[in-house]
Amino acid sequence: MAWILVGLSLSSVGWTSSVFFTTSAPPPDLYEASVPELQAGLTSGQFTSAYFARIEEVNLQGPKLRAIIETNPSALEQAQALDFERLIYGRRSPLHGIPVLLKDNIATVAFEGMNTTAGSYSLLGSIFPDDAGVVKRLRAAGAIILGKANLSEWAHFRGILAAGWSGRGGQTTNAYYPNADPCGSSSGSGVASSIGLTAVSLGTETDSSITCPASNNNVVGIKPTLGLTSRAGVIPISEHQDTVGPLTRSVVDAAIVLSIIAGPDPNDNYTLAQPSPVPDYTLALNTSSLIGKRLGVPRTVFLNDTITGNDPYVNVIFSQALLTLQQLGATIVDPADLPSAYEIVASKNETIVADIDFKVQINDWFESLVENPFNVTSLADLIAFNDKYPALEKPTGYIDQSVLIESEATTGRNATFFEALAFDREMGGIQGIDAALKQYNLDALVLPAPGYTSTPAVPLGFYPDNVTIGSAGPNTIYPAPGVPIGLSFLGTAWSEYSLIGFAYAYEQKTMTRLQRKAYAAAIPQTQLADVIGQ
């Protein structure tokens, strides 16, 4: 199955090979600058230094968003080399020279100067032998790896903790309201993209970890079908659910990034089953893509307040979105429920699969390391490490590691595991999404992201200024005034091309992202004009 969480910007689909800004075309505002705009004006590696300056303003200073754990000490050198290559040979791809931020569970080669730790001090200084598969594709496309984004530690598979917290990175917070929940686990990636601390970012998702940060941070997120993007070199939770996808400010940028990172990888067998060739997803960017399409609303699961806890305001603006989709030519089928709706909600099979997979795969990850300074070689060692260093890994409010303990107690991929896995596939696919699509003759499902965040979304709106503020953890709040809300498009496996088209049409019609900015202190002031020529 595929999901897309969409946001809005003023980007255009086309790009040029122009190298320098002209007096008639001033540098774009980095808060909204799209990949095509940056590509059109790329010059002398100054984009990279501008992003570094913006990160310094708000990451550990000012509002202390803590979206980024570390920046790449090799980035400026890489930018200069890529700029020279562009001058001599032209660009490699639309991402040539474009800074990309990686979630800190996506591996990069150690000699570049960065760590890969999933936010845990236990992996600080460890060395994985190679770049992750998606990073290899980014480098081949000429992208610059800007740094590593903060995340919910171990991709939120540690225990009951506030989203966006890690031992190494501290607590990431939302840029749209002080101390608001950024959602997890790709929280830093979502926050950094939302205010232009990077051109684009990558996140990972096992269950809502791309789509929820996209919804909460007014950006576009695509959770690809399992096997469309490689997980090789990504610190795992479950090979049966993990996937890697973009978090960007526009559907255009998300389509560009997905076109580059998708594709087969011999180091991830799941990717070898994807259809060939990989589409150019930018060709799906058509404002007429919803004409004649049928979209269903899986209301029983996703909109029933007793199940999802959706704020009534979410349902109000979702109803408005359905009217907009109709104006764009879509037929809305409401309700269009999944036959397995209640079984999915009630089942604990996902937990069984993830607990067992994590223990098996994280032990394999530790074994794969060529350097391991803290000698944490197993999940049991990791739990003991957290107990041994409470000042680092168990500060007040963040002591829980119940999920790690639960996973450690498992005994391997036994009959119970395979029964749970088969149940999940049946209820989620054949008796779930695919069943609803077939029964109601649908092209996709559409739903609001908050409440049931295993799905993706496009900026749908913002909580009103008079919303009742709630608690989301030890140091975060949700909902909160002005915090974004996303709209999701959900389809069957390998349906990203269609979903991107639907999301783009809605985005361009509503321009929701542009209706509200982050709170003033969280908006970096450094622009390209401040660094060009320095």
Backbone torsions as a table, in degrees:
resi	resn	phi	psi	omega
1	MET	NA	157.9	-178.8
2	ALA	-128.8	147.7	177.0
3	TRP	-132.9	150.6	173.7
4	ILE	-139.6	131.7	177.7
5	LEU	-112.7	121.4	-166.6
6	VAL	-118.1	146.3	173.2
7	GLY	-128.3	-168.7	-167.1
8	LEU	-134.6	142.3	171.9
9	SER	-156.9	176.9	-178.2
10	LEU	-92.7	21.6	-176.5
11	SER	-71.2	156.9	176.5
12	SER	-113.4	160.1	-176.9
13	VAL	-73.6	-36.2	-174.6
14	GLY	-78.4	160.7	173.6
15	TRP	-144.2	163.2	-179.3
16	THR	-121.9	173.7	178.3
17	SER	-98.6	13.1	179.9
18	SER	-60.5	139.1	-177.6
19	VAL	-98.5	-30.6	-172.9
20	PHE	-121.6	145.4	170.4
21	PHE	-68.7	150.0	175.3
22	THR	-111.9	167.1	179.8
23	THR	-63.5	-25.9	179.0
24	SER	-84.7	-11.5	178.9
25	ALA	-129.6	84.2	-178.0
26	PRO	-66.1	159.6	179.3
27	PRO	-56.4	140.9	-179.9
28	PRO	-71.3	154.0	174.0
29	ASP	-67.5	123.2	-175.4
30	LEU	-67.7	-15.2	175.8
31	TYR	-62.1	-34.3	-177.5
32	GLU	-120.7	-5.8	-171.2
33	ALA	-53.7	130.3	179.4
34	SER	-90.7	164.7	175.8
35	VAL	-58.6	-45.8	177.1
36	PRO	-60.3	-38.6	178.0
37	GLU	-65.3	-43.7	178.0
38	LEU	-65.0	-40.8	-179.6
39	GLN	-62.6	-39.1	-178.7
40	ALA	-67.0	-27.3	-175.7
41	GLY	-116.9	17.2	-175.2
42	LEU	-62.8	130.7	-178.4
43	THR	-152.7	124.9	166.7
44	SER	56.8	27.2	175.6
45	GLY	67.6	11.4	-175.5
46	GLN	-73.1	-19.4	175.8
47	PHE	-58.2	-43.2	-175.7
48	THR	-62.2	-47.5	-179.0
49	SER	-66.4	-32.7	177.0
50	ALA	-64.4	-42.0	178.9
51	TYR	-66.0	-39.9	177.0
52	PHE	-57.9	-43.9	-179.5
53	ALA	-64.5	-39.0	179.1
54	ARG	-66.2	-41.2	177.4
55	ILE	-59.9	-44.7	-178.1
56	GLU	-61.4	-33.4	-178.4
57	GLU	-63.5	-40.9	-167.7
58	VAL	-123.9	-8.3	-174.0
59	ASN	-76.7	-56.7	178.6
60	LEU	-112.5	-3.5	176.1
61	GLN	-116.3	176.7	177.2
62	GLY	54.8	-119.7	-177.7
63	PRO	-73.2	-10.1	179.1
64	LYS	51.3	62.1	-178.4
65	LEU	-71.0	-24.4	178.3
66	ARG	51.2	43.9	179.7
67	ALA	-82.3	-21.7	-173.1
68	ILE	-125.8	129.2	-179.4
69	ILE	-80.7	-45.2	-179.9
70	GLU	-157.2	152.9	175.9
71	THR	-103.6	163.0	-174.5
72	ASN	-85.2	113.5	179.8
73	PRO	-66.3	-13.7	179.0
74	SER	-96.5	0.2	-171.0
75	ALA	-64.5	-43.3	-177.9
76	LEU	-65.8	-38.9	177.1
77	GLU	-64.2	-42.0	177.6
78	GLN	-62.8	-40.4	-179.7
79	ALA	-61.8	-42.2	179.5
80	GLN	-64.0	-42.4	179.6
81	ALA	-64.5	-41.6	-179.7
82	LEU	-70.1	-32.4	176.5
83	ASP	-65.8	-41.6	177.7
84	PHE	-65.0	-42.1	178.4
85	GLU	-61.2	-41.6	178.0
86	ARG	-59.6	-42.8	-178.1
87	LEU	-63.5	-39.5	-175.5
88	ILE	-85.3	-45.2	-170.6
89	TYR	-114.8	-10.6	-173.1
90	GLY	91.0	177.1	-175.7
91	ARG	-84.0	153.4	177.8
92	ARG	-80.3	-37.9	-173.8
93	SER	-162.9	175.6	175.1
94	PRO	-61.3	-15.8	178.7
95	LEU	-97.3	7.8	-179.0
96	HIS	-60.8	119.0	178.9
97	GLY	79.0	4.7	-177.3
98	ILE	-90.0	129.5	179.2
99	PRO	-72.6	132.0	179.4
100	VAL	-124.3	129.1	177.5
101	LEU	-96.6	136.6	-178.8
102	LEU	-110.3	138.0	169.4
103	LYS	-59.5	144.5	-171.6
104	ASP	-76.9	21.8	167.0
105	ASN	-113.2	9.3	179.3
106	ILE	-105.9	117.1	-168.4
107	ALA	-73.3	143.9	170.0
108	THR	-130.7	154.3	-178.2
109	VAL	-62.5	140.8	-172.2
110	ALA	-66.3	-33.4	-174.8
111	PHE	-65.7	-15.4	177.2
112	GLU	-71.2	-25.4	173.7
113	GLY	110.5	10.9	-179.7
114	MET	-119.7	158.8	175.8
115	ASN	-95.1	164.5	169.9
116	THR	-133.3	106.5	-166.9
117	THR	-132.0	-5.0	-171.4
118	ALA	55.2	24.2	178.6
119	GLY	82.8	2.8	-174.9
120	SER	-102.1	135.1	175.4
121	TYR	-63.8	-20.5	-178.4
122	SER	-63.4	-23.4	-179.6
123	LEU	-105.9	5.3	179.8
124	LEU	-62.9	127.1	-177.9
125	GLY	84.2	-3.7	177.6
126	SER	-72.5	157.4	-178.4
127	ILE	-128.7	118.2	169.8
128	PHE	-88.6	142.3	-168.3
129	PRO	-71.4	-8.3	-172.5
130	ASP	-155.6	165.4	168.6
131	ASP	-65.7	150.5	170.2
132	ALA	-63.4	157.0	-178.5
133	GLY	-57.1	-41.8	-179.4
134	VAL	-69.4	-30.0	178.6
135	VAL	-69.7	-38.3	175.4
136	LYS	-58.4	-41.1	179.7
137	ARG	-67.6	-40.2	177.8
138	LEU	-62.7	-45.2	-179.8
139	ARG	-63.7	-41.7	179.0
140	ALA	-61.9	-29.1	179.1
141	ALA	-83.3	-4.4	178.7
142	GLY	89.9	11.6	178.4
143	ALA	-73.0	154.4	175.7
144	ILE	-103.0	127.5	176.3
145	ILE	-80.7	110.0	-172.4
146	LEU	-78.5	-34.7	-177.2
147	GLY	167.4	-166.3	-179.0
148	LYS	-117.6	132.7	-178.5
149	ALA	-89.2	146.4	173.8
150	ASN	-66.6	162.5	-175.1
151	LEU	-156.4	168.1	167.7
152	SER	-69.7	123.0	-169.7
153	GLU	-51.6	138.1	-175.1
154	TRP	54.2	36.6	178.6
155	ALA	54.6	39.9	178.7
156	HIS	65.4	29.6	178.1
157	PHE	-113.1	28.8	179.2
158	ARG	-97.0	-45.5	-177.4
159	GLY	171.7	-159.9	-179.2
160	ILE	-84.4	97.2	-176.5
161	LEU	-136.7	159.2	174.1
162	ALA	-63.5	138.4	177.2
163	ALA	-61.7	139.9	176.7
164	GLY	90.2	4.6	178.8
165	TRP	-100.4	136.2	168.8
166	SER	-140.8	156.6	178.8
167	GLY	-58.7	-47.0	-178.1
168	ARG	-71.5	-40.1	-171.1
169	GLY	-95.5	-16.1	-173.1
170	GLY	74.9	-159.2	-174.2
171	GLN	-95.4	109.9	170.7
172	THR	-68.8	139.2	175.4
173	THR	-128.4	156.5	-176.7
174	ASN	-69.1	141.8	-179.9
175	ALA	-84.2	-2.3	-176.5
176	TYR	-97.4	-10.6	173.0
177	TYR	-162.3	137.1	-176.3
178	PRO	-55.7	127.4	176.4
179	ASN	65.7	18.6	176.9
180	ALA	-76.5	155.2	-177.8
181	ASP	-65.8	124.0	177.1
182	PRO	-83.5	-11.3	-172.8
183	CYS	67.9	159.7	-173.3
184	GLY	-136.9	174.3	9.2
185	SER	-98.8	-8.0	178.9
186	SER	-84.2	46.6	-172.0
187	SER	-65.4	-47.9	-179.8
188	GLY	-62.6	-37.6	177.9
189	SER	-62.8	-42.0	179.3
190	GLY	-66.9	-45.6	-179.1
191	VAL	-65.4	-44.5	-177.8
192	ALA	-62.0	-42.2	178.1
193	SER	-68.5	-32.4	-172.2
194	SER	-65.2	-30.0	-176.6
195	ILE	-120.0	15.6	174.5
196	GLY	73.0	40.6	169.5
197	LEU	-83.9	-8.4	176.8
198	THR	-153.5	159.9	175.5
199	ALA	-68.6	-51.0	177.6
200	VAL	-146.7	165.7	177.7
201	SER	-140.3	162.6	173.4
202	LEU	-113.3	141.8	172.0
203	GLY	-126.6	178.1	173.2
204	THR	-129.8	154.5	178.3
205	GLU	-137.3	131.9	165.1
206	THR	-105.8	-45.7	177.7
207	ASP	-153.8	93.5	174.0
208	SER	80.0	8.5	-172.0
209	SER	-81.0	-10.7	166.9
210	ILE	-102.1	-45.6	-171.7
211	THR	-69.6	-38.3	179.6
212	CYS	-70.6	-45.5	173.9
213	PRO	-60.4	-34.0	176.3
214	ALA	-62.9	-45.0	179.8
215	SER	-63.2	-46.1	-175.3
216	ASN	-74.3	-17.8	-172.6
217	ASN	-118.7	13.5	173.0
218	ASN	63.6	39.5	177.6
219	VAL	-129.9	175.5	176.9
220	VAL	-95.5	134.2	174.2
221	GLY	-133.5	138.1	175.8
222	ILE	-118.6	118.5	172.0
223	LYS	-95.3	101.6	-174.0
224	PRO	-71.5	161.3	170.3
225	THR	-54.6	139.3	176.3
226	LEU	-55.4	120.7	-179.8
227	GLY	102.5	-5.3	176.4
228	LEU	-78.7	-37.7	177.4
229	THR	-118.6	145.4	-175.0
230	SER	-72.3	141.9	171.6
231	ARG	-104.3	2.2	178.2
232	ALA	-58.2	129.4	-179.6
233	GLY	79.7	15.2	175.7
234	VAL	-111.1	126.8	178.5
235	ILE	-58.2	122.6	-164.9
236	PRO	-90.7	160.1	155.8
237	ILE	-111.9	-61.9	-178.0
238	SER	-144.8	123.5	178.3
239	GLU	-64.9	-16.8	179.7
240	HIS	-86.4	-4.5	179.5
241	GLN	-138.9	-25.0	-174.5
242	ASP	-63.8	142.2	174.2
243	THR	-154.1	161.1	-177.2
244	VAL	-119.7	135.5	-179.4
245	GLY	-153.5	171.2	-176.2
246	PRO	-86.5	151.8	167.8
247	LEU	-126.5	117.4	-170.8
248	THR	-141.7	175.2	179.9
249	ARG	-90.6	-5.8	-178.8
250	SER	-151.4	159.5	175.6
251	VAL	-65.3	-35.6	177.9
252	VAL	-55.7	-51.8	-177.4
253	ASP	-64.1	-39.9	179.2
254	ALA	-62.6	-40.4	178.9
255	ALA	-64.6	-40.7	178.3
256	ILE	-61.8	-47.9	-177.6
257	VAL	-65.3	-45.5	-178.2
258	LEU	-62.8	-36.8	178.8
259	SER	-60.4	-28.5	-177.5
260	ILE	-89.5	-39.7	-175.2
261	ILE	-86.6	-14.6	178.9
262	ALA	-76.6	153.9	175.5
263	GLY	135.0	164.6	-177.1
264	PRO	-69.7	148.0	177.7
265	ASP	-139.5	119.7	-179.2
266	PRO	-61.3	-16.4	178.2
267	ASN	-87.9	1.4	174.9
268	ASP	-139.3	99.4	-174.2
269	ASN	-59.3	-29.1	-178.5
270	TYR	-61.1	-30.7	-177.9
271	THR	-73.8	-14.8	-177.1
272	LEU	-77.4	-10.2	-179.4
273	ALA	-94.4	-2.9	-176.3
274	GLN	-73.6	152.4	177.3
275	PRO	-60.7	149.9	179.5
276	SER	-122.5	143.7	-2.0
277	PRO	-83.1	169.4	174.1
278	VAL	-66.7	128.9	-179.6
279	PRO	-66.6	156.2	164.5
280	ASP	-87.3	101.3	-172.3
281	TYR	-68.7	-16.4	176.7
282	THR	-67.4	-21.0	177.7
283	LEU	-72.2	-11.7	178.5
284	ALA	-84.3	-5.4	-172.7
285	LEU	-79.6	88.3	-174.9
286	ASN	-135.6	122.4	-178.4
287	THR	-69.0	-10.4	178.4
288	SER	-99.9	11.2	-170.5
289	SER	-67.9	-17.6	-179.1
290	LEU	-89.9	-8.7	-178.2
291	ILE	-63.3	123.8	178.3
292	GLY	80.8	3.2	-178.2
293	LYS	-90.2	154.5	179.6
294	ARG	-114.4	120.5	-179.3
295	LEU	-115.8	131.4	-179.1
296	GLY	-104.7	150.8	178.6
297	VAL	-110.6	107.5	179.8
298	PRO	-77.9	69.4	-165.5
299	ARG	-67.0	-34.2	-175.5
300	THR	-58.2	-47.3	-178.4
301	VAL	-81.1	-47.9	-163.9
302	PHE	-89.9	-21.3	-173.9
303	LEU	-119.0	-1.9	178.1
304	ASN	-79.4	115.4	-173.2
305	ASP	-58.8	-30.9	-178.1
306	THR	-69.2	-19.0	179.0
307	ILE	-98.2	-49.3	-170.2
308	THR	-97.5	-20.0	-177.3
309	GLY	72.9	19.0	179.9
310	ASN	-58.5	134.1	171.1
311	ASP	-63.4	137.9	179.7
312	PRO	-53.8	-32.1	179.9
313	TYR	-61.1	-34.7	179.1
314	VAL	-60.4	-42.2	-178.8
315	ASN	-69.6	-29.2	176.8
316	VAL	-64.9	-50.8	-177.6
317	ILE	-74.1	-23.9	174.5
318	PHE	-66.9	-40.0	176.8
319	SER	-60.6	-38.8	176.4
320	GLN	-64.3	-38.6	178.4
321	ALA	-63.6	-37.6	178.5
322	LEU	-62.4	-38.6	176.9
323	LEU	-64.2	-39.9	177.9
324	THR	-63.4	-42.8	179.1
325	LEU	-61.7	-37.2	176.1
326	GLN	-65.5	-41.3	177.2
327	GLN	-60.7	-29.6	179.6
328	LEU	-83.4	2.3	173.9
329	GLY	106.8	1.5	-178.0
330	ALA	-87.4	149.1	169.5
331	THR	-95.6	128.1	-179.5
332	ILE	-99.4	123.0	176.5
333	VAL	-104.2	112.2	-171.4
334	ASP	-141.8	112.9	5.9
335	PRO	-88.3	163.6	171.7
336	ALA	-138.5	77.9	-168.9
337	ASP	-81.8	151.5	174.6
338	LEU	-77.0	130.8	178.8
339	PRO	-56.8	-30.0	-176.0
340	SER	-97.0	20.3	-170.9
341	ALA	-52.3	-54.1	-175.1
342	TYR	-72.7	-32.4	177.2
343	GLU	-63.6	-39.0	179.1
344	ILE	-62.8	-45.2	-177.8
345	VAL	-66.0	-42.5	-173.7
346	ALA	-79.6	-25.7	-173.4
347	SER	-70.0	144.6	173.9
348	LYS	-106.7	14.9	-175.1
349	ASN	-66.2	-32.9	178.1
350	GLU	-60.2	-40.9	179.1
351	THR	-64.1	-41.5	179.2
352	ILE	-59.7	-47.4	-178.3
353	VAL	-64.7	-47.7	-176.0
354	ALA	-66.0	-41.2	-180.0
355	ASP	-59.9	-44.5	-177.7
356	ILE	-72.3	-45.9	178.6
357	ASP	-57.4	-44.1	-175.7
358	PHE	-61.4	-45.8	-179.4
359	LYS	-60.8	-46.1	-179.8
360	VAL	-62.6	-47.3	-171.4
361	GLN	-79.4	-34.3	179.4
362	ILE	-71.8	-32.3	173.8
363	ASN	-64.6	-38.1	175.6
364	ASP	-65.0	-38.0	179.0
365	TRP	-61.5	-48.2	179.1
366	PHE	-58.0	-40.6	-179.6
367	GLU	-66.2	-28.4	-176.8
368	SER	-77.8	-13.8	-175.1
369	LEU	-70.2	139.4	176.9
370	VAL	-92.7	-18.6	171.0
371	GLU	-136.0	136.1	-175.8
372	ASN	-148.1	77.7	-169.8
373	PRO	-56.6	-35.3	-177.1
374	PHE	-92.1	1.4	176.3
375	ASN	54.4	37.4	171.6
376	VAL	-86.8	107.0	-170.9
377	THR	-113.7	3.0	-178.9
378	SER	-158.3	168.3	176.4
379	LEU	-62.0	-38.5	177.5
380	ALA	-61.2	-41.0	176.6
381	ASP	-62.7	-38.4	-179.7
382	LEU	-62.7	-46.2	178.7
383	ILE	-60.1	-42.1	179.1
384	ALA	-66.4	-36.6	178.4
385	PHE	-61.5	-45.4	179.2
386	ASN	-61.6	-36.7	177.0
387	ASP	-69.7	-34.3	-176.4
388	LYS	-74.7	-30.2	-176.6
389	TYR	-122.2	65.7	-176.7
390	PRO	-64.0	-28.8	179.2
391	ALA	-64.0	-30.4	179.5
392	LEU	-88.8	-43.0	-168.7
393	GLU	-115.3	-2.2	178.3
394	LYS	-138.9	51.5	176.3
395	PRO	-66.5	167.5	-177.7
396	THR	-53.6	126.7	179.0
397	GLY	91.3	-9.5	-175.7
398	TYR	-128.6	33.9	-173.7
399	ILE	-84.6	-13.8	-169.7
400	ASP	-73.1	132.3	170.5
401	GLN	-138.3	38.4	-175.1
402	SER	-63.7	-33.4	-179.5
403	VAL	-70.3	-39.7	175.9
404	LEU	-60.5	-43.5	-179.7
405	ILE	-64.9	-42.4	178.3
406	GLU	-61.2	-42.0	178.9
407	SER	-66.3	-42.4	179.9
408	GLU	-60.4	-29.1	-178.0
409	ALA	-75.3	-8.9	-178.9
410	THR	-74.9	161.8	-174.3
411	THR	-121.0	22.6	174.0
412	GLY	106.8	176.7	-176.0
413	ARG	-80.8	85.2	-176.6
414	ASN	-100.3	-169.1	-178.2
415	ALA	-60.8	-37.8	179.0
416	THR	-61.9	-40.4	178.4
417	PHE	-60.7	-49.8	-176.0
418	PHE	-69.6	-31.4	174.4
419	GLU	-65.4	-42.9	179.4
420	ALA	-65.2	-40.9	179.1
421	LEU	-63.0	-44.1	179.2
422	ALA	-64.1	-39.3	178.4
423	PHE	-62.0	-46.5	-179.5
424	ASP	-58.8	-44.5	-178.9
425	ARG	-65.4	-38.9	-179.6
426	GLU	-68.0	-48.9	-175.1
427	MET	-73.4	-34.4	-179.0
428	GLY	-79.8	-31.3	-175.7
429	GLY	-107.2	-80.4	-172.4
430	ILE	-59.8	-41.4	178.9
431	GLN	-102.0	8.4	-176.6
432	GLY	-120.0	-107.2	-175.9
433	ILE	-59.4	-50.7	-176.9
434	ASP	-63.0	-35.9	179.3
435	ALA	-64.9	-43.0	179.3
436	ALA	-65.5	-41.9	179.3
437	LEU	-60.7	-41.1	-178.8
438	LYS	-73.3	-46.2	-175.6
439	GLN	-60.5	-39.7	-175.7
440	TYR	-104.6	8.4	178.5
441	ASN	54.3	55.2	-173.0
442	LEU	-102.7	154.9	171.2
443	ASP	-93.3	-25.6	179.4
444	ALA	-169.1	168.6	170.9
445	LEU	-106.4	154.0	179.3
446	VAL	-136.5	140.6	-174.1
447	LEU	-163.4	160.1	174.8
448	PRO	-78.8	145.2	-176.8
449	ALA	-72.6	-42.2	-176.2
450	PRO	-62.9	146.8	175.7
451	GLY	98.8	-52.4	178.8
452	TYR	-130.8	86.4	-164.0
453	THR	-93.8	21.9	172.6
454	SER	-79.5	14.8	-176.4
455	THR	-129.3	166.0	-177.7
456	PRO	-100.5	169.3	-173.6
457	ALA	-153.2	167.7	172.4
458	VAL	-118.6	142.4	177.3
459	PRO	-43.7	122.1	-176.0
460	LEU	-106.7	-31.5	-177.5
461	GLY	169.8	-163.7	-177.0
462	PHE	-140.8	143.3	176.2
463	TYR	-60.1	141.4	-178.0
464	PRO	-68.6	160.6	-176.7
465	ASP	-65.1	-21.3	-179.0
466	ASN	-98.7	14.4	179.9
467	VAL	-64.2	145.8	176.5
468	THR	-73.8	121.5	-177.3
469	ILE	-74.7	132.7	179.3
470	GLY	-115.9	170.7	178.6
471	SER	-95.3	139.7	177.9
472	ALA	-120.9	6.7	-177.9
473	GLY	154.9	-171.6	-176.0
474	PRO	-56.2	-37.8	-174.3
475	ASN	-133.9	17.5	-178.3
476	THR	-130.8	158.8	-178.1
477	ILE	-128.7	152.3	176.3
478	TYR	-174.0	134.6	-4.1
479	PRO	-72.2	174.4	179.7
480	ALA	-155.0	156.4	-178.1
481	PRO	-56.5	129.2	175.9
482	GLY	79.9	-2.7	178.9
483	VAL	-69.7	133.3	-174.5
484	PRO	-68.0	160.7	177.7
485	ILE	-133.9	138.7	-176.3
486	GLY	-108.0	160.6	174.5
487	LEU	-115.4	135.4	-173.1
488	SER	-112.8	143.4	170.4
489	PHE	-117.5	129.1	-172.4
490	LEU	-130.4	132.6	-178.2
491	GLY	-139.7	-173.7	179.1
492	THR	-77.1	176.6	-179.6
493	ALA	-58.0	140.5	174.8
494	TRP	66.2	23.2	-178.7
495	SER	-98.1	18.4	-177.6
496	GLU	-55.4	-39.4	-176.7
497	TYR	-58.3	-48.5	179.7
498	SER	-65.9	-43.4	-177.6
499	LEU	-63.5	-38.7	177.2
500	ILE	-61.7	-41.5	177.4
501	GLY	-61.9	-44.0	179.5
502	PHE	-63.4	-45.1	-178.4
503	ALA	-63.1	-39.9	-179.0
504	TYR	-64.7	-43.5	179.9
505	ALA	-61.4	-43.8	179.2
506	TYR	-66.2	-43.9	-179.7
507	GLU	-57.7	-50.1	-175.8
508	GLN	-67.9	-27.6	178.4
509	LYS	-74.5	-40.9	-170.8
510	THR	-98.0	-30.6	-178.1
511	MET	50.6	40.3	-173.2
512	THR	-61.2	-40.4	-176.7
513	ARG	-53.8	-36.1	-173.3
514	LEU	-80.2	-2.8	-175.8
515	GLN	-78.7	-15.8	-179.8
516	ARG	-155.1	141.4	176.2
517	LYS	-106.3	172.3	174.9
518	ALA	-62.7	165.5	176.8
519	TYR	-66.7	152.7	-164.5
520	ALA	-54.0	-45.4	-175.4
521	ALA	-66.1	-21.0	-177.2
522	ALA	-92.2	2.6	179.2
523	ILE	-97.7	110.8	179.5
524	PRO	-62.9	147.5	-177.4
525	GLN	-98.2	-21.7	-178.3
526	THR	-64.5	131.6	177.4
527	GLN	-125.6	171.0	-178.5
528	LEU	-58.9	-36.5	-179.6
529	ALA	-61.3	-22.9	-178.9
530	ASP	-77.8	-17.1	-175.8
531	VAL	-120.6	-19.0	179.9
532	ILE	-61.7	129.1	179.3
533	GLY	90.4	-8.7	179.2
534	GLN	-86.2	NA	NA
